[in-house]
Amino acid sequence: MKKLDRRKFPRIKVCNPVAYDCMDKNGVLCEQNMGIALDISQNGILLETAQMIQQKNIYLVFVDLEEKMTRIIGRVVFSVKNKDGNYKSGINFQGDSDENIAFATRLIEAYQQFEAEPIVINGARV
């Protein structure tokens, strides 16, 4: 039997580095780190990290290939350990609809642009 997908919006696979700042309940910065965005929709993101994200309030930041910084406020819905020892965290965007869509669109475009451009190492295309 096929599992019913209850998501409001489709997820798009990506693989982008994303920085994050965690805030405590008083809005004080308590952690800064990096993760990898695994998929994204217009209202959330799945982030893989080396450690569990313990705070609920989070700022996500990434820099696209044109060196433009994009930032969004999120709320951590879950953070679970996977079989590789890393953590996957589901994060719901807390911006308005336009902000959420802009963040998702820029991250997807950065991923697609990176995938389309060949990487050259010591003269060899990878």
Secondary structure, DSSP 8 states (H G I E B T S, - for coil): -------SS--EEEEEEEEEEEE-TTS-EEEEEEEEEEEEETTEEEEEESS----SEEEEEEE-TT--EEEEEEEEEEEEE-TTS-EEEEEEE-S-HHHHHHHHHHHHHHHHHHHHS--EETTEE-
